Structures are given as C-alpha cells and as structure tokens.
Amino acid sequence: MYIDGIVHFNEVDFEVNDQDFYTFLMYLGKPFTGTLKEENMTTEFKNGNAHGEAFEYNKEGILIYYAVFENGDYVLWKNWYPNGQPKEDSELGRIWNEDGILVKDNGHWLHRSNGAPKTQGNLYVNELIYLAPNGEIAAKEVKTDSKPPYVYFDNVLFEWYNEILKNPCPELHAELSNTNSYTRFIWGWVWTIYQKQPKKAMTILQDIATHENKEIAKEACEMLNDLKNKTHLEYIKARWL
C-alpha cells in the first residue's frame, strides 16, 4: 500500500526471501524498487535488493539505526541507544556501552579495566595477538596448517588470565555473542599447563569457575568435570583445543 510515496510492508503484497530480507524482495510478483516502510524502519530498494539508505526511529522519534546498502549488501551501519548515545559504528569498528564508554575500537575489543586493546593484528593476514591490559603479549594465534596455531606466554597468562576473561561489554552479550570469542584460546592454554602441572591447571580452572563472566565460568566447570572424570583424550582435544 502506497502512502506519501512510501510502500508499507504487508504479507499479502510482498514475498520475502526467508534467508535474507534485504535481497530478492518481491512486490506484486516483481522485484521491488522503492522505499519500504516496516513499522519504524524505512529502507530503499532497487530491483529487489536493499540499495541506498535505511533509517529506524524509536517511539520517541530518536534515530537508533542507520545503514547504507548496495545491491543487498551492507556498506556501513550505525546504531544508537534509546537515549541517543552512540552504540555501534561499523566504519570505525567501534562499539560503546550504555555508559558511553568505548569498548571496541578499530575492530578490537578493549579491556574494561583501562581501555587497552585486547588484541592486535589480523588472523586472516598473518597472526592475531592477544594482549594483557598492560600491553604484554599473552598469546598468539598463527595462520598455519602445519603446526599448533597458538603460542602461549605462561608468565603473562598466570598474572592476567582473570582480567583477560572479563567480558568487555556484558550488556551487549546477548546481541553480540562474539564478545567472548577472543577468550577461547584460554582453554588450550589450560590444557598445556595440565600436561606439565595438573594441579596448577585444576587450580586455575577452579578459579575461573567463579569468574564474573558467567559463560566462561560455566565452561570452566565443564572442563573441570572432563578432566576429573578423565574424559577420553580425543574428546577433550576436539572440544577444548
């Protein structure tokens, strides 16, 4: 239905691509070209694909989402909290928490304690380096098929693992599940410690099991259980390494 030059979405006239709303959108049997309005969001389409700008406002009229598309693909996007504070900027690779504190910059999550980057580098190019809050290297993930991908720096990890495991932005975790993705290497490190100092590894896991990061704490409990029950070695390697 046309209103003021804008087509309002309805399930009768539109046929949606179940895999991706922003591609192959059909209107009255033909690829849709025009401005689509669905609730508080408007999106420009061309030949069935999102192409142009998209805006979303909350009930108070505050802009909370802006994006630019090209032939169904995102070019950039920005999000704001309901109070108008910035939340995410894809161009800058930045995310802010609800208090306005920057928690991700240039695509790298930041330590909550001091805003220092948790990582540097790029695994797709060469290697990803995991950093402690003081800037020391805690681990490296190397792009390779011929040797173990991780290099661990035990002295740094012994001192900083608790801080490294803190979720940089807990309130966004439900939306951005990868807030914990830069801590997965910790299980491989615990396993290497277990090979040399089993009691030390178990103590570390017991400590992590009480961590404020509930998802990480849960996994520590599960790894503890696997090691205590002497779960099959291949299973442990498949799950934790």
N, C-alpha and C positions, 0 to 999 in steps of 0.2 A: 504494500500500500504506500502510495506517494503522499508525503506531507511536506510542504515547503521545500520541494526539490530533493528530499531525502526519502529513501526507501526504508520502511520499517520492517524488521525481520519478522517472519511468521513461518510456521512449519508447513503451511499449505502451499505457498508460492515458491518457497526455497527448498532446494535439495542440497544437503550439506555433505561434504567429504568427512566421513567419520574419523579418518586418520589425521586430518589437518583442516581445521575450519577455514584457514586462510588461503587454501588452494582449491581450485575446481568447484567453486561455489556456483550453483545453477539457480537461475531465477526464471520462472515460467518456461522451463525447458531449455534455456540458453545461458551461456556463461555470463555472469553478472558483471556489469560495468556501471559504476555509480557510487554514491555514498550510502553506506548501510548504517542504520541505527538499530542497536540492540540494547534495550534498557538505557543505561547511562553512557554507552560507548558508541562512537561513530568511527567508521573505518572506510577508507576509499578503496575501491576495487576496479580492476581493469581486466577484462577477458577472463573473469572467474577467479583471479588471483588478487590478494591484497596488494595494492600498488599505490603508494602515497602515504598519507598521514593517518594516524589513529589517535583518538582522544577519549579519555574516560574521566568523568567527574563524579564525586560522591554526592550524597543527598544535600550537602551544604553548598554545593557548587564549586568545591575546591578541586582543582586538577590533581588527579592521583596517578595518571598513566598517560604516557605519550610515546608513540612509536612511529618509525618510518619503515615502510616496506618497499621491496622491489620484486615484482613478479612472484609474490608469495613468500619471499624470504625477508627476515628481519635485517634491516640495515643498522638500526640503533633503537634503543628504548630507554625510557626513564620512568621511575616510579617515585611517588611521594607518599608520606604517611598522611593519615586523615587530617592532621593539623597543618599540613602544607610543608613540613620539613622534608628534605630530600631523603630518599631511601636507597635508590639504585641508579647508576648512570653507566650504561654499557660502554659508551665511548671512552670513558676514563677508567673503566674497570673498577668502579668504586661502589661500595655499599656502606651505609650509615646505620647505626642502631637507632632505637626510638629516642635516645637522649641526644641525638645529633653527633655522636662520636663516630669517626671514621673507623670501620672495622675491616675494610678491604680496599686496597689501592693498587691500581695498575694490574689487576687480576690476582693479586696475592693477599691472602688473609693476614691480618695483623694480630700480634699478641695483645691480649686485653690489658696486661699489666703496664705496658709502656708504649704501645702503638708501633713497635718494631715489626718488620715483616717476618712472617713465619716461614716463608720460602723465597727462593730466588732461582732464576733460570727457567728452563722450559724442557720438559722431558721429550717433547716432540722434536726438539732441535738437537739436544745433546744430553743434558742431565738436569735433574731437579734437586736442589739443595734445600734441606730442612734446617732451619736456624733456631737456636735458642734465643730467648729475649735479649741476651747480651751480645748477640750477633755471631757467636761462635757456631761452627758447623756441628749439627747433631747427627746428621745422616745425609747420604747422597743416594739418589736413585738414578742409575745409569741406563741409558738407552743401549741395550745389548741383548743378543740372543745366545751368547756363548759362555756367560759366567753369571754368578748370582747378581741380581740387579742392584742390591743395596750394599752400601758401605756404612758401618756404624762407628760412631766415635763415643766409646763407652763412658769416658770420664765426663763428657758433656751431658750425655743422657742420664747418667746416675744423678747428676745435680739438678737437671731441668725437666725430667720427664713429666712431673706433675703439672708444671706450668704449660709445657708444650701441649698437653692433652686438654687444656681448657678450651671449650667451645668459644670461638671469637665473638659469636653473636647468638646466644641461646634463643632469643625471642624470634629469630628468623629460621630456626632449625626446621620447623615443620614445612616451611616453604622451600628452603634451600638445604636439601639433605646433604649437600657436599661440604657443609661447614666442618664436618668431621673427617672428610676424605684425606686431609693432609696429616692425619694421625695414624693411619693404618700401618705404617711401617713399624710402629712400636711393637707389634706382636712378633714380627720377625726378629727384632732386637731381643725381646724377652726370650725367644726360643734359642738364640745363640748364647745368651747368658746361661740358660738352663743346661746347655750341653757342657758348660765348663763349671758352673756353680749352681746346681739345682736349688739349694736352699735360698740362695740370693734371689734367684728368679721367682721362687714362690713368695718370698717376702715382698718383692716388687708388685706382683700380681695382687697380693692381699691388700696392699696399699691402694692400688688402682681400683680395687673393688669397692672402695669407699669414696671414690672421686665424685666431685660435684657434677661432672659430665655423666649423666645417667646412662646414656647409651654405651659409652666407653666402660663404665663401671660394670654394666651387665655383661659385656663381652669378656672382661677380666674374670668375672665369676665363672663364665663358661669355659675359658681356657684353664683356669684353676681346676675345674672339675675334670677336664680332659686329661690333664697331667696327673692328677691324683689317682684317677681310675686307670692310668696307663693306657689310654685310648690308642688304637692302632696308629703306628708312626705315619703311615701314608695318609691317614685321615687328618692327622694334625698338620702335616705339611700342606695338604690340599686346602685346609680351611684357614690356617693362620699365617702361612708364609707367602 
